[in-house]
């Protein structure tokens, strides 16, 4: 019998009072990501290495649109498109309000509530860094 992996999807939206350019810089560069997302971030080609308390995880950029969106694929066993996280910057036409959409697909071993709590904490840190 073949083992089936269950995929869970977390989608969150955060209102952030900043410009798309400033936000995109924090989402797409090693220096920007190391301010709020990980203790340290290195880039080699398209592969980011995220370091938390000595633990390293690698992710490859699979899509990016300047000042609009970026998508990373976790490199656990190669780049499996089912295991990713992405950021999308949405500017609402009527209000000019900026929303950051975070999407992460988790495998069955990861806890959804824990992932949501972690993203809330991380985005809180991002807002603090941006001064909003």
Secondary structure, 3 states (H helix, E strand, C coil): CCCCCCCEEEEEEEECCCCHHHHHHHHHCHHHHHHHCCCEEEEECCEEEEEECCEEEEEEEEEEECCCEEEEEEECCCEEEEEEEEEEEEECCCCCCEEEEEEEEECCCCCHHHHHHHHHHHHHHHHHHHCC
